Amino acid sequence: MGPLFWIKRYLLAAVPLFAFLAAVEWAKGTTAPADIASAAIWAAVAAAIFTGAAWNRYRKALACAACDAVPPKPAAAQAPRRKKK
């Protein structure tokens, strides 16, 4: 997993989080530039922590409890066979 993967993962965390935090500020009625900047900073910090923790787990090859909790996909169910007469 190269740098592009981690950059995409960071952006996939930061952009929606910023949108959510900015929407909360807008719903409260406080859309001053300082409030939007605060939402951007919090989104950047939270996404950095999220991505940094994932990268650290990847780098150390640690097991992921959330990933291990997902059961494997079952094999395709086969139709019952009919007996020949």
N, CA, C and O of each residue as an XYZ file, in Angstrom:
340
protein
N       0.843     -1.164      0.000
C       0.000      0.000      0.000
C       0.890      1.229      0.000
O       1.576      1.529      0.977
N       0.859      1.916     -1.103
C       1.718      3.071     -1.260
C       1.133      4.351     -0.689
O       0.051      4.349     -0.102
N       1.859      5.439     -0.868
C       1.415      6.726     -0.330
C       0.072      7.188     -0.903
O      -0.717      7.823     -0.204
N      -0.181      6.873     -2.153
C      -1.449      7.297     -2.758
C      -2.634      6.662     -2.039
O      -3.664      7.310     -1.858
N      -2.502      5.409     -1.628
C      -3.571      4.731     -0.888
C      -3.866      5.468      0.412
O      -5.026      5.699      0.752
N      -2.807      5.836      1.138
C      -2.998      6.487      2.435
C      -3.522      7.911      2.280
O      -4.287      8.385      3.120
N      -3.117      8.593      1.218
C      -3.647      9.936      0.960
C      -5.137      9.854      0.648
O      -5.927     10.657      1.144
N      -5.515      8.876     -0.178
C      -6.941      8.704     -0.487
C      -7.733      8.353      0.769
O      -8.838      8.851      0.980
N      -7.159      7.500      1.586
C      -7.848      7.114      2.821
C      -8.019      8.316      3.741
O      -9.062      8.475      4.377
N      -6.990      9.164      3.811
C      -7.087     10.379      4.625
C      -8.184     11.293      4.100
O      -8.997     11.806      4.869
N      -8.203     11.494      2.787
C      -9.214     12.374      2.205
C     -10.617     11.803      2.356
O     -11.570     12.553      2.564
N     -10.755     10.482      2.254
C     -12.064      9.857      2.437
C     -12.563      9.993      3.872
O     -13.763      9.875      4.122
N     -11.670     10.236      4.804
C     -12.073     10.478      6.184
C     -12.281     11.971      6.441
O     -13.233     12.350      7.124
N     -11.405     12.820      5.904
C     -11.434     14.245      6.233
C     -12.580     14.994      5.552
O     -13.240     15.817      6.185
N     -12.817     14.720      4.292
C     -13.821     15.495      3.543
C     -15.235     15.297      4.107
O     -15.921     16.284      4.374
N     -15.694     14.040      4.296
C     -17.041     13.894      4.868
C     -17.144     14.430      6.295
O     -18.175     14.976      6.686
N     -16.076     14.274      7.063
C     -16.101     14.801      8.424
C     -16.193     16.317      8.421
O     -16.924     16.900      9.222
N     -15.454     16.958      7.524
C     -15.564     18.413      7.415
C     -16.974     18.831      7.008
O     -17.529     19.785      7.554
N     -17.548     18.113      6.046
C     -18.905     18.439      5.607
C     -19.893     18.303      6.762
O     -20.783     19.137      6.929
N     -19.732     17.256      7.549
C     -20.619     17.054      8.691
C     -20.454     18.164      9.726
O     -21.442     18.726     10.200
N     -19.212     18.480     10.075
C     -18.964     19.526     11.075
C     -19.418     20.895     10.581
O     -19.950     21.685     11.361
N     -19.215     21.185      9.301
C     -19.672     22.463      8.751
C     -21.202     22.518      8.745
O     -21.786     23.570      9.003
N     -21.854     21.381      8.451
C     -23.315     21.348      8.467
C     -23.853     21.582      9.880
O     -24.884     22.231     10.054
N     -23.164     21.060     10.873
C     -23.577     21.289     12.263
C     -23.451     22.766     12.602
O     -24.344     23.339     13.227
N     -22.346     23.386     12.193
C     -22.172     24.823     12.433
C     -23.264     25.626     11.723
O     -23.796     26.589     12.275
N     -23.589     25.221     10.502
C     -24.635     25.916      9.743
C     -25.989     25.743     10.421
O     -26.772     26.691     10.484
N     -26.277     24.545     10.930
C     -27.556     24.290     11.598
C     -27.674     25.084     12.898
O     -28.770     25.487     13.288
N     -26.547     25.305     13.562
C     -26.565     26.110     14.784
C     -26.756     27.588     14.474
O     -27.106     28.377     15.352
N     -26.524     27.958     13.214
C     -26.675     29.357     12.822
C     -25.393     30.153     12.954
O     -25.415     31.380     12.863
N     -24.286     29.482     13.166
C     -22.998     30.169     13.291
C     -22.118     29.757     12.123
O     -21.419     28.746     12.183
N     -22.161     30.545     11.070
C     -21.341     30.217      9.897
C     -20.252     31.257      9.676
O     -19.923     31.592      8.538
N     -19.704     31.755     10.753
C     -18.599     32.703     10.637
C     -17.378     31.964     10.078
O     -17.247     30.754     10.261
N     -16.495     32.683      9.406
C     -15.292     32.036      8.869
C     -14.476     31.304      9.943
O     -13.855     30.280      9.662
N     -14.482     31.829     11.160
C     -13.742     31.159     12.231
C     -14.364     29.801     12.563
O     -13.645     28.855     12.881
N     -15.687     29.700     12.490
C     -16.357     28.427     12.773
C     -16.082     27.403     11.675
O     -15.888     26.221     11.961
N     -16.065     27.850     10.428
C     -15.760     26.944      9.319
C     -14.304     26.499      9.395
O     -13.992     25.340      9.121
N     -13.413     27.417      9.766
C     -11.999     27.059      9.925
C     -11.826     26.056     11.070
O     -11.013     25.136     10.977
N     -12.582     26.237     12.132
C     -12.529     25.293     13.249
C     -12.987     23.909     12.807
O     -12.387     22.905     13.192
N     -14.045     23.850     12.001
C     -14.521     22.562     11.483
C     -13.454     21.913     10.603
O     -13.253     20.700     10.666
N     -12.774     22.709      9.790
C     -11.725     22.170      8.920
C     -10.546     21.643      9.736
O      -9.993     20.590      9.418
N     -10.166     22.358     10.765
C      -9.044     21.930     11.602
C      -9.386     20.642     12.338
O      -8.582     19.711     12.375
N     -10.589     20.587     12.929
C     -10.993     19.370     13.641
C     -11.083     18.188     12.692
O     -10.688     17.078     13.049
N     -11.591     18.405     11.499
C     -11.678     17.319     10.518
C     -10.286     16.832     10.127
O     -10.057     15.628     10.012
N      -9.367     17.756      9.925
C      -8.002     17.391      9.541
C      -7.309     16.601     10.655
O      -6.630     15.610     10.388
N      -7.483     17.038     11.889
C      -6.844     16.359     13.018
C      -7.443     14.969     13.220
O      -6.708     13.998     13.401
N      -8.771     14.870     13.190
C      -9.430     13.575     13.401
C      -9.076     12.594     12.285
O      -8.832     11.418     12.556
N      -9.046     13.057     11.043
C      -8.687     12.182      9.928
C      -7.223     11.756     10.019
O      -6.880     10.629      9.662
N      -6.366     12.647     10.491
C      -4.953     12.290     10.654
C      -4.786     11.217     11.721
O      -3.985     10.298     11.548
N      -5.523     11.316     12.814
C      -5.452     10.296     13.859
C      -5.975      8.961     13.331
O      -5.360      7.918     13.552
N      -7.100      8.994     12.640
C      -7.697      7.787     12.073
C      -6.743      7.116     11.091
O      -6.506      5.911     11.177
N      -6.199      7.888     10.166
C      -5.307      7.332      9.155
C      -3.980      6.901      9.772
O      -3.426      5.868      9.396
N      -3.476      7.678     10.706
C      -2.224      7.317     11.369
C      -2.343      6.013     12.149
O      -1.420      5.198     12.141
N      -3.458      5.813     12.811
C      -3.665      4.564     13.552
C      -3.759      3.382     12.588
O      -3.201      2.318     12.856
N      -4.454      3.562     11.481
C      -4.567      2.483     10.491
C      -3.205      2.176      9.870
O      -2.863      1.009      9.677
N      -2.434      3.202      9.560
C      -1.101      2.991      8.984
C      -0.189      2.270      9.985
O       0.581      1.384      9.611
N      -0.287      2.660     11.253
C       0.543      2.022     12.280
C       0.182      0.543     12.419
O       1.070     -0.301     12.541
N      -1.111      0.224     12.401
C      -1.537     -1.180     12.447
C      -1.019     -1.939     11.232
O      -0.555     -3.072     11.352
N      -1.101     -1.308     10.058
C      -0.616     -1.942      8.825
C       0.898     -2.164      8.896
O       1.395     -3.233      8.542
N       1.614     -1.154      9.351
C       3.079     -1.225      9.400
C       3.549     -2.318     10.350
O       4.526     -3.009     10.062
N       2.869     -2.481     11.475
C       3.261     -3.483     12.462
C       2.603     -4.839     12.212
O       2.850     -5.798     12.943
N       1.767     -4.914     11.183
C       1.056     -6.150     10.820
C       0.239     -6.679     11.992
O       0.248     -7.876     12.278
N      -0.470     -5.770     12.668
C      -1.312     -6.157     13.791
C      -2.682     -6.596     13.288
O      -3.158     -6.126     12.254
N      -3.292     -7.481     14.016
C      -4.629     -7.937     13.659
C      -5.632     -6.819     13.933
O      -5.467     -6.018     14.853
N      -6.648     -6.791     13.130
C      -7.707     -5.781     13.276
C      -8.950     -6.494     13.795
O      -9.507     -7.343     13.098
N      -9.393     -6.165     15.001
C     -10.541     -6.844     15.596
C     -11.803     -6.620     14.768
O     -12.615     -7.532     14.612
N     -11.967     -5.427     14.245
C     -13.150     -5.148     13.427
C     -13.107     -5.935     12.123
O     -14.139     -6.401     11.640
N     -11.918     -6.083     11.557
C     -11.790     -6.834     10.306
C     -11.993     -8.321     10.541
O     -12.571     -9.013      9.702
N     -11.517     -8.818     11.685
C     -11.641    -10.239     11.989
C     -13.062    -10.617     12.384
O     -13.424    -11.791     12.308
N     -13.873     -9.653     12.802
C     -15.236     -9.939     13.233
C     -16.169    -10.188     12.052
O     -17.248    -10.754     12.231
N     -15.777     -9.782     10.866
C     -16.615     -9.981      9.692
C     -16.490    -11.437      9.255
O     -15.395    -11.905      8.941
N     -17.620    -12.154      9.237
C     -17.526    -13.563      8.826
C     -17.237    -13.665      7.331
O     -17.650    -12.800      6.560
N     -16.534    -14.710      6.921
C     -16.248    -14.860      5.492
C     -17.534    -15.117      4.720
O     -18.517    -15.621      5.264
N     -17.505    -14.762      3.445
C     -18.673    -14.975      2.609
C     -18.874    -16.477      2.421
O     -17.918    -17.205      2.155
N     -20.114    -16.938      2.560
C     -20.352    -18.369      2.362
C     -20.188    -18.739      0.889
O     -20.379    -17.920     -0.009
N     -19.831    -19.987      0.683
C     -19.691    -20.471     -0.690
C     -21.061    -20.460     -1.354
O     -22.092    -20.549     -0.688
N     -21.054    -20.351     -2.658
C     -22.321    -20.315     -3.388
C     -23.100    -21.596     -3.100
O     -22.567    -22.704     -3.167
N     -24.354    -21.409     -2.784
C     -25.196    -22.565     -2.468
C     -25.450    -23.367     -3.731
O     -25.801    -22.818     -4.775
N     -25.270    -24.644     -3.620
C     -25.496    -25.504     -4.771
C     -26.918    -26.030     -4.720
O     -27.455    -26.319     -3.650
N     -27.510    -26.148     -5.884
C     -28.853    -26.703     -5.975
C     -28.787    -28.193     -5.623
O     -27.820    -28.869     -5.975
N     -29.800    -28.700     -4.938
C     -29.785    -30.125     -4.598
C     -29.811    -30.980     -5.874
O     -30.484    -30.656     -6.852
N     -29.068    -32.061     -5.826
C     -29.002    -32.947     -6.986
C     -30.189    -33.915     -6.962
O     -30.618    -34.391     -5.911
N     -30.685    -34.175     -8.139
C     -31.771    -35.150     -8.264
C     -31.177    -36.520     -8.503
O     -30.162    -36.680     -9.182
N     -31.834    -37.487     -7.931
C     -31.371    -38.858     -8.118
C     -31.825    -39.371     -9.478
O     -32.939    -39.095     -9.923
N     -30.958    -40.111    -10.119
C     -31.309    -40.696    -11.402
C     -32.149    -41.948    -11.162
O     -31.909    -42.700    -10.218
N     -33.121    -42.153    -12.019
C     -33.976    -43.331    -11.899
C     -33.473    -44.466    -12.700
O     -34.083    -45.536    -12.706
